[in-house]
Amino acid sequence: MPNIKSAIKRVKVTEKKNLRNRMIKSAMKTQIKKFETAIAAGEADAKLLSATQGAVDKAAAKGVMHKNAANRKKARLAKRLAKTAG
């Protein structure tokens, strides 16, 4: 444990940010898994894709993942839906 006051604060702030980032990332992963299981079952639709892309966008907006990585992930999800539908 740090002795300096500013270092103590940094530890607290880092813990809060880490928790927030993990929550956002976990929610995104859960939504992606839900989408993938729906694809496997043949029940995926544009509405579910939209919700999944929204979760990915939220993670990118909060800085949990890079903007380009989010766009790549969304494109791949849309491609998988089009592949199963077409």
Steps between C-alpha positions, in 0.01 A plus 500: 500500500640842405588760762464810285155656495483542121611139448226380736247695295636357175451146636138577590427665165665215310292242686178687416592536134607137480167385643307722258699377201453136601124551535472658156721235338308221671165638385633525145631143504171370642304673224735359234461149641121541497520605134727208409273244669204650314691462173580139583133435573393688187302757699720805441338810352582863427359610836743279692785615275410860576507437876834324471650778292371749756685318776819504292451872425453573870827324582679703234343825621611431856855430383497131593588405144638691204258654251641305205490172693133568579423572134678182393305294755168652389578431135585139575179453697295644213686277256417190709132596510492557123673167443239307702206695355619482141 
